[in-house]
Amino acid sequence: MQNQTVNRAQPSSSLFSRFTRESGSLLHLSIPIIMTQLATQAMGFVDTTMAGQVSAADLAAIALGTSLWLPVSLLLRGIIMALTPVVAFHRGANELDKVRIEFIQMIWVAALVSSLLIIYLSQGGNILNAIGVAPEIIPIAGDYVLALAFGVPGIALFYTLNGFCEGMNNTRAPMLVSVIGLLLNIPINYVLIYGKFGFPALGAVGCGWATSIVYWVMSGLLYSYIKGHHHYKKIIHFADIKPRVQDCLHLLKLGVPIGMNIAVCGSIFAVIALLIGRIGAENVAAAQIALNISSMTYMIPMSLSFGITIRVGHALGAKNEQGAKERSLFGIAVAGMLSMVSVSFFLLFPDWIIRLYTTDPVVSATAATLLIYTAVYQFSDALQTSANGALRGYKDTKVPMILAITAYWGLALPLGMVMGLTDKIVPAMGETGFWVGIVTGLTVAAMFMLLRLRYIIRNRTAENCHPLQAAQ
């Protein structure tokens, strides 16, 4: 009876008060995730800004190396993300032995995927050569991704430990370790890029080695925390470390679709950077500035989308359809409002942003133009990302992935290639043409995701209104 009273009272409260409460709950849940994502993403920002002070070729090498690494790193991250809901489920059921089993099996999965990624990264120079990237960039970019290959197992281990902590409702420990990693990355970059304390000056390649070293340290710190925790150390022990094929396949079945969805969204920018590599080092460098700062601001709507997924899932689990609907719409509204901060930042302080990366006048002029387009797509990107998070809460993942592929690969990339590299519509616009494609693709993606969410909510509402018809 009490629950019924609460459910009746909720709609009677004002829309603003419900929005305020939900916004507070969503931000409380998402802020540690935002901080973790920003800290890890900021490492790429540090790499780009510090390498950009060496030369345009080093900055371009970071851009192209990141373009090779980003899609597969997103796939790796997505696969390992499957550990979080699995651990959370077993924790809720108080099946701590199964938590340990799933954790160990995910380590085996991470090791398998890491081995494949190391082989892929070792061929980075050959891949760039086959694509037709400017020859002066290939040696530096190839050595950069080879240095990253050393850190792949450490990165995979950190993702696995992070997934365990999140599944145990502990988001603060990964956040603190990520901040420590960011702080370590700066001095290690300084030593290896510029050749201090007797080390050779490696330029952009030093960034790759610094990233690898930092992630190994982060993995060690987070593992030490878990082993020293009074509760976790009773769960994480290695009495039985043999791989279980069925368990590994189950985790892959859960993780690969998540990884594919994330990789599809992120890889479009990496491919665009590779295609711009055909134009020249200065063009790639300018594009990298816009992409790097945009990827940092993207961490906010992406982290919010994770929080929206959890909030919507909780409401649906409690059979609160109205609550799930409001949490979806309010979450999207919060993401859209926060994106306006990024838009204002890009439009008001472009010169200050660019000076953080480079003082090259040619690169700076091109980057200033790209930042305007980057500001334009911030709102659309926030809407489509948060709507996708709500759809995940409704366990609707296949159709959104298809819609994303259509918007990114069927529209944004082809339009960008036509506008940027050919004279079929207008005289070739170079890298600016690709940004026209990005703006168009993200706008269409936002429309797709919002319409899909509207359909899902209406369909579920209709089923609940006609339970006998739904049962048939």
C-alpha positions as CSV (number, residue, x, y, z in Angstrom):
1,M,0.0,0.0,0.0
2,Q,2.8,2.4,0.8
3,N,4.5,1.8,-2.6
4,Q,1.2,2.5,-4.3
5,T,1.0,5.8,-2.5
6,V,4.5,6.7,-3.6
7,N,3.8,5.8,-7.2
8,R,0.7,7.9,-7.3
9,A,2.4,10.8,-5.6
10,Q,5.3,10.9,-8.0
11,P,3.4,12.2,-11.1
12,S,1.6,14.8,-8.9
13,S,4.9,16.5,-8.1
14,S,6.1,19.2,-10.4
15,L,8.0,18.4,-13.5
16,F,10.8,20.7,-12.4
17,S,11.2,19.0,-9.0
18,R,11.3,15.5,-10.6
19,F,13.8,16.7,-13.1
20,T,16.0,18.2,-10.4
21,R,15.9,15.0,-8.3
22,E,16.7,12.8,-11.2
23,S,19.5,15.1,-12.5
24,G,21.0,15.0,-9.0
25,S,20.8,11.2,-8.8
26,L,22.2,10.8,-12.3
27,L,25.1,13.1,-11.7
28,H,25.9,11.5,-8.4
29,L,26.1,8.2,-10.2
30,S,28.0,9.4,-13.2
31,I,30.5,11.9,-11.8
32,P,33.1,9.2,-10.7
33,I,32.7,7.6,-14.2
34,I,33.2,11.0,-15.8
35,M,36.3,11.7,-13.8
36,T,37.8,8.3,-14.6
37,Q,37.1,8.8,-18.3
38,L,38.4,12.3,-18.4
39,A,41.6,11.3,-16.5
40,T,42.4,8.5,-19.0
41,Q,41.4,10.6,-22.0
42,A,43.5,13.5,-20.7
43,M,46.5,11.3,-21.2
44,G,45.9,11.5,-24.9
45,F,45.5,15.3,-24.5
46,V,48.9,15.5,-22.7
47,D,50.5,13.3,-25.4
48,T,49.2,15.5,-28.2
49,T,50.0,18.8,-26.7
50,M,53.6,17.8,-25.6
51,A,54.4,16.1,-28.9
52,G,53.0,19.1,-30.8
53,Q,55.7,21.3,-29.3
54,V,58.3,19.1,-31.1
55,S,57.1,19.2,-34.7
56,A,54.1,19.0,-36.9
57,A,55.3,15.5,-38.0
58,D,55.3,14.3,-34.4
59,L,51.8,15.6,-33.8
60,A,50.7,14.0,-37.1
61,A,52.3,10.7,-36.0
62,I,50.3,10.8,-32.7
63,A,47.1,11.4,-34.8
64,L,47.7,8.5,-37.2
65,G,49.0,6.2,-34.5
66,T,45.9,6.9,-32.4
67,S,43.8,6.3,-35.5
68,L,45.2,2.8,-35.7
69,W,44.9,2.2,-31.9
70,L,41.5,3.8,-31.1
71,P,39.1,1.4,-32.9
72,V,40.7,-1.7,-31.5
73,S,41.1,-0.2,-28.0
74,L,37.4,0.6,-28.0
75,L,36.7,-3.0,-29.0
76,L,38.9,-4.2,-26.2
77,R,37.2,-1.9,-23.7
78,G,33.8,-2.9,-24.8
79,I,34.5,-6.6,-24.6
80,I,35.8,-6.3,-21.0
81,M,32.9,-4.0,-20.1
82,A,30.8,-7.2,-20.0
83,L,32.4,-8.1,-16.7
84,T,30.7,-5.2,-14.9
85,P,27.0,-6.4,-15.2
86,V,28.1,-10.0,-14.6
87,V,29.9,-9.1,-11.4
88,A,27.0,-6.9,-10.3
89,F,24.5,-9.8,-10.9
90,H,26.5,-12.3,-8.8
91,R,27.2,-9.7,-6.1
92,G,23.4,-9.0,-5.8
93,A,22.8,-12.8,-5.5
94,N,25.7,-13.0,-2.9
95,E,27.4,-15.5,-5.2
96,L,31.0,-14.3,-4.5
97,D,32.6,-17.5,-5.7
98,K,31.1,-16.9,-9.1
99,V,32.4,-13.3,-9.0
100,R,35.9,-14.8,-8.6
101,I,35.4,-17.3,-11.4
102,E,34.1,-14.6,-13.8
103,F,36.9,-12.3,-12.9
104,I,39.6,-14.9,-13.6
105,Q,37.9,-16.0,-16.9
106,M,37.8,-12.4,-18.1
107,I,41.5,-12.2,-17.5
108,W,41.9,-15.1,-19.9
109,V,39.6,-13.3,-22.4
110,A,41.6,-10.1,-22.0
111,A,44.9,-12.0,-22.5
112,L,43.6,-13.5,-25.8
113,V,42.3,-10.2,-27.2
114,S,45.6,-8.5,-26.1
115,S,47.7,-11.0,-28.0
116,L,45.7,-10.3,-31.2
117,L,46.1,-6.5,-30.7
118,I,49.9,-6.8,-30.2
119,I,50.2,-8.6,-33.5
120,Y,48.0,-5.9,-35.2
121,L,50.0,-3.0,-33.7
122,S,53.3,-4.6,-34.7
123,Q,52.2,-4.1,-38.3
124,G,51.3,-0.4,-37.8
125,G,54.0,0.9,-40.2
126,N,53.0,-1.6,-43.0
127,I,49.3,-0.6,-42.6
128,L,50.1,3.1,-42.8
129,N,52.2,2.5,-45.9
130,A,49.4,0.5,-47.5
131,I,46.9,3.2,-46.9
132,G,49.1,5.7,-48.6
133,V,50.0,8.0,-45.7
134,A,52.6,10.8,-46.2
135,P,56.0,9.0,-46.1
136,E,57.6,11.4,-43.6
137,I,55.0,10.4,-41.0
138,I,55.1,6.6,-41.3
139,P,58.4,5.8,-39.4
140,I,57.4,7.9,-36.3
141,A,53.8,6.7,-36.2
142,G,54.9,3.0,-36.7
143,D,57.3,3.2,-33.8
144,Y,54.6,5.0,-31.7
145,V,52.1,2.2,-32.0
146,L,54.9,-0.4,-31.5
147,A,55.6,1.3,-28.1
148,L,51.9,1.1,-27.3
149,A,51.9,-2.6,-28.0
150,F,54.1,-3.1,-25.0
151,G,51.4,-1.7,-22.8
152,V,48.4,-3.5,-24.2
153,P,48.3,-6.3,-21.6
154,G,48.6,-3.6,-18.9
155,I,45.7,-1.7,-20.4
156,A,43.6,-4.8,-20.7
157,L,44.3,-5.7,-17.0
158,F,43.4,-2.2,-15.9
159,Y,40.1,-2.4,-17.8
160,T,39.4,-5.8,-16.1
161,L,40.2,-4.6,-12.6
162,N,38.1,-1.5,-13.3
163,G,35.1,-3.7,-14.5
164,F,35.4,-5.7,-11.2
165,C,35.3,-2.6,-9.1
166,E,32.3,-1.1,-10.9
167,G,30.5,-4.4,-10.6
168,M,31.1,-4.2,-6.9
169,N,29.6,-0.7,-6.8
170,N,33.0,0.9,-6.3
171,T,33.7,3.7,-8.8
172,R,36.0,5.8,-6.6
173,A,39.0,3.5,-6.6
174,P,39.4,3.4,-10.4
175,M,38.8,7.2,-10.5
176,L,41.6,7.8,-8.0
177,V,44.0,5.5,-9.8
178,S,43.2,7.1,-13.1
179,V,44.0,10.6,-11.7
180,I,47.3,9.2,-10.3
181,G,48.1,7.8,-13.8
182,L,47.4,11.1,-15.4
183,L,49.8,12.9,-13.0
184,L,52.5,10.3,-13.7
185,N,52.0,10.6,-17.4
186,I,53.1,14.2,-17.5
187,P,56.7,13.8,-16.1
188,I,57.3,10.5,-17.9
189,N,56.2,12.1,-21.1
190,Y,58.6,15.0,-20.4
191,V,61.5,12.7,-19.8
192,L,61.0,10.5,-22.8
193,I,59.8,13.1,-25.4
194,Y,62.5,15.6,-24.8
195,G,65.3,13.3,-23.6
196,K,65.9,14.3,-20.0
197,F,68.0,12.6,-17.3
198,G,70.1,10.7,-19.8
199,F,67.2,9.3,-21.8
200,P,67.2,9.8,-25.6
201,A,64.8,12.3,-27.0
202,L,62.1,10.1,-28.6
203,G,59.5,12.7,-29.6
204,A,56.1,11.2,-30.3
205,V,57.4,7.7,-29.8
206,G,58.1,8.6,-26.2
207,C,54.4,9.2,-25.7
208,G,53.7,5.6,-26.7
209,W,56.3,4.3,-24.1
210,A,54.9,6.7,-21.4
211,T,51.3,5.5,-22.0
212,S,52.4,1.8,-21.7
213,I,54.4,2.4,-18.5
214,V,51.6,4.4,-16.9
215,Y,49.0,1.7,-17.6
216,W,51.2,-1.0,-16.1
217,V,51.6,1.2,-13.0
218,M,47.8,1.8,-12.8
219,S,47.1,-1.9,-13.1
220,G,49.5,-2.6,-10.3
221,L,48.0,0.1,-8.1
222,L,44.4,-1.0,-8.6
223,Y,45.3,-4.7,-8.1
224,S,47.2,-3.8,-4.9
225,Y,44.1,-2.0,-3.7
226,I,41.8,-4.9,-4.4
227,K,44.1,-7.4,-2.8
228,G,44.4,-5.2,0.3
229,H,40.7,-4.5,0.6
230,H,39.2,-6.3,3.6
231,H,36.3,-7.6,1.5
232,Y,37.8,-8.0,-1.9
233,K,40.8,-10.0,-0.9
234,K,38.4,-12.8,0.3
235,I,37.0,-12.9,-3.2
236,I,40.0,-12.5,-5.5
237,H,42.3,-15.4,-5.0
238,F,43.8,-17.7,-7.6
239,A,43.1,-21.2,-6.3
240,D,41.7,-22.2,-9.7
241,I,43.1,-20.2,-12.6
242,K,42.5,-22.6,-15.4
243,P,40.6,-21.2,-18.4
244,R,37.0,-22.5,-18.8
245,V,36.1,-22.5,-22.5
246,Q,32.3,-22.1,-21.9
247,D,32.7,-19.3,-19.4
248,C,35.1,-17.4,-21.8
249,L,32.7,-17.9,-24.7
250,H,29.8,-16.6,-22.6
251,L,31.8,-13.5,-21.7
252,L,32.8,-13.0,-25.3
253,K,29.1,-13.4,-26.4
254,L,28.2,-10.6,-24.0
255,G,31.1,-8.4,-24.6
256,V,31.7,-8.4,-28.4
257,P,28.3,-6.7,-29.3
258,I,29.1,-4.0,-26.7
259,G,32.6,-3.6,-28.1
260,M,31.4,-3.5,-31.7
261,N,28.8,-0.8,-30.9
262,I,31.5,1.4,-29.2
263,A,34.1,0.7,-31.9
264,V,31.7,1.7,-34.7
265,C,31.0,5.0,-33.0
266,G,34.7,5.8,-32.3
267,S,36.4,4.4,-35.3
268,I,34.8,6.8,-37.8
269,F,36.9,9.6,-36.5
270,A,40.0,7.4,-36.7
271,V,39.3,6.5,-40.3
272,I,38.8,10.2,-41.2
273,A,42.2,11.0,-39.6
274,L,43.8,8.3,-41.7
275,L,42.2,9.6,-44.9
276,I,43.3,13.2,-44.1
277,G,46.8,11.7,-43.8
278,R,46.9,11.5,-47.6
279,I,46.8,15.3,-47.7
280,G,49.8,16.2,-45.6
281,A,51.3,16.5,-42.1
282,E,49.9,20.0,-41.3
283,N,46.4,18.9,-42.3
284,V,46.5,15.8,-40.0
285,A,47.9,17.9,-37.2
286,A,45.0,20.4,-37.4
287,A,42.5,17.6,-37.6
288,Q,44.1,15.9,-34.5
289,I,43.7,19.1,-32.5
290,A,39.9,19.2,-33.2
291,L,39.5,15.5,-32.7
292,N,41.5,15.4,-29.5
293,I,39.6,18.2,-27.7
294,S,36.3,16.8,-29.0
295,S,37.1,13.3,-27.7
296,M,37.7,14.8,-24.3
297,T,34.4,16.6,-24.1
298,Y,32.7,13.5,-25.4
299,M,33.6,11.7,-22.2
300,I,30.9,13.7,-20.4
301,P,27.9,12.5,-22.5
302,M,29.4,9.1,-22.8
303,S,29.7,8.7,-19.0
304,L,26.2,10.1,-18.5
305,S,25.0,7.5,-20.9
306,F,26.4,4.8,-18.7
307,G,24.5,6.4,-15.8
308,I,21.3,6.6,-17.8
309,T,21.6,2.9,-18.7
310,I,21.8,2.0,-15.0
311,R,19.0,4.4,-13.9
312,V,16.6,3.2,-16.6
313,G,17.5,-0.4,-15.9
314,H,16.7,0.0,-12.2
315,A,13.3,1.6,-13.0
316,L,12.4,-1.2,-15.4
317,G,13.5,-3.8,-12.9
318,A,11.1,-2.2,-10.4
319,K,8.4,-2.3,-13.1
320,N,8.2,1.5,-13.1
321,E,7.6,2.3,-16.8
322,Q,6.9,5.9,-16.1
323,G,10.0,6.3,-14.1
324,A,12.1,4.7,-16.9
325,K,10.6,7.1,-19.4
326,E,11.3,10.1,-17.3
327,R,14.8,9.0,-16.5
328,S,15.5,8.5,-20.2
329,L,14.1,12.0,-21.2
330,F,15.6,13.8,-18.2
331,G,19.0,12.2,-18.8
332,I,19.0,13.2,-22.5
333,A,18.0,16.8,-21.4
334,V,20.9,16.9,-18.9
335,A,23.4,15.7,-21.6
336,G,22.1,18.3,-24.0
337,M,22.4,21.1,-21.5
338,L,25.9,20.2,-20.5
339,S,26.9,20.1,-24.2
340,M,26.2,23.8,-24.4
341,V,29.2,24.3,-22.1
342,S,31.4,22.7,-24.7
343,V,29.9,24.7,-27.5
344,S,30.5,27.9,-25.7
345,F,34.1,26.9,-24.8
346,F,35.0,26.1,-28.5
347,L,33.4,29.3,-29.8
348,L,34.7,31.7,-27.2
349,F,38.3,30.5,-26.7
350,P,39.5,28.9,-29.9
351,D,42.9,30.6,-30.0
352,W,43.6,29.6,-26.4
353,I,42.8,26.0,-27.1
354,I,44.9,25.8,-30.2
355,R,47.9,27.4,-28.5
356,L,47.9,24.5,-26.1
357,Y,48.7,22.2,-29.0
358,T,50.8,24.2,-31.4
359,T,52.2,27.6,-32.4
360,D,52.5,26.6,-36.1
361,P,50.5,29.3,-38.0
362,V,49.3,27.0,-40.8
363,V,48.1,24.3,-38.4
364,S,46.5,27.0,-36.2
365,A,44.5,28.6,-39.0
366,T,43.1,25.2,-40.2
367,A,42.4,24.1,-36.6
368,A,40.4,27.3,-35.9
369,T,38.0,26.5,-38.7
370,L,37.6,22.9,-37.6
371,L,36.8,23.9,-34.1
372,I,33.8,25.8,-35.3
373,Y,32.4,22.7,-36.9
374,T,33.3,20.7,-33.8
375,A,31.2,23.1,-31.7
376,V,28.3,22.6,-34.1
377,Y,28.1,18.8,-33.6
378,Q,28.5,18.8,-29.8
379,F,24.8,19.0,-29.2
380,S,23.9,16.3,-31.7
381,D,26.6,14.1,-30.3
382,A,25.3,14.5,-26.7
383,L,21.7,13.7,-27.8
384,Q,22.6,10.5,-29.7
385,T,24.9,9.2,-27.1
386,S,22.5,9.7,-24.2
387,A,19.6,8.3,-26.2
388,N,21.7,5.3,-26.9
389,G,22.4,4.9,-23.2
390,A,18.6,4.9,-22.5
391,L,18.1,2.3,-25.2
392,R,20.7,0.1,-23.6
393,G,18.7,0.4,-20.4
394,Y,15.7,-0.9,-22.3
395,K,18.0,-3.8,-23.5
396,D,17.7,-2.5,-27.1
397,T,21.2,-2.8,-28.6
398,K,21.0,-4.4,-32.1
399,V,18.9,-1.8,-33.8
400,P,20.8,1.2,-32.4
401,M,24.0,-0.4,-33.6
402,I,22.6,-0.7,-37.1
403,L,21.4,2.9,-37.0
404,A,24.8,4.0,-35.9
405,I,26.5,2.1,-38.7
406,T,24.1,3.7,-41.2
407,A,24.6,7.2,-39.9
408,Y,28.4,7.0,-39.5
409,W,29.6,4.7,-42.3
410,G,26.7,5.1,-44.7
411,L,26.4,8.9,-44.5
412,A,29.1,10.7,-42.6
413,L,32.2,9.0,-44.1
414,P,31.0,8.9,-47.7
415,L,29.8,12.5,-47.6
416,G,33.1,13.5,-46.0
417,M,35.2,11.8,-48.7
418,V,33.1,13.4,-51.5
419,M,33.3,16.8,-49.9
420,G,36.9,16.6,-48.8
421,L,38.7,14.7,-51.5
422,T,36.7,15.2,-54.7
423,D,35.2,18.1,-56.8
424,K,31.8,16.3,-57.4
425,I,29.7,18.6,-55.3
426,V,32.0,21.5,-54.5
427,P,35.7,22.1,-55.0
428,A,37.6,19.7,-52.7
429,M,37.4,21.1,-49.2
430,G,40.2,19.0,-47.7
431,E,39.8,18.2,-44.0
432,T,36.9,20.7,-43.6
433,G,34.8,18.5,-46.0
434,F,35.2,15.6,-43.6
435,W,33.9,17.8,-40.7
436,V,30.8,18.6,-42.8
437,G,30.3,14.9,-43.1
438,I,30.7,14.4,-39.3
439,V,28.2,17.2,-38.5
440,T,25.6,15.7,-40.9
441,G,26.2,12.1,-39.7
442,L,25.9,12.9,-36.0
443,T,22.8,15.0,-36.6
444,V,21.1,12.1,-38.4
445,A,22.3,9.7,-35.7
446,A,20.7,11.8,-33.1
447,M,17.4,11.8,-35.0
448,F,17.6,8.0,-35.4
449,M,18.3,7.3,-31.7
450,L,15.6,9.7,-30.5
451,L,13.0,8.2,-32.9
452,R,14.0,4.7,-31.8
453,L,13.7,5.6,-28.2
454,R,10.3,7.1,-28.8
455,Y,9.2,3.9,-30.6
456,I,10.4,1.7,-27.7
457,I,8.7,3.8,-25.0
458,R,5.4,4.0,-26.9
459,N,5.5,0.2,-27.7
460,R,6.1,-0.7,-24.1
461,T,3.3,1.7,-23.0
462,A,0.9,0.1,-25.5
463,E,1.8,-3.4,-24.2
464,N,1.2,-2.4,-20.6
465,C,-2.1,-0.8,-21.5
466,H,-3.3,-4.0,-23.3
467,P,-1.7,-6.8,-21.3
468,L,-3.9,-9.5,-22.9
469,Q,-3.0,-8.4,-26.4
470,A,0.7,-8.2,-25.4
471,A,0.5,-11.8,-24.0
472,Q,-0.9,-13.0,-27.3
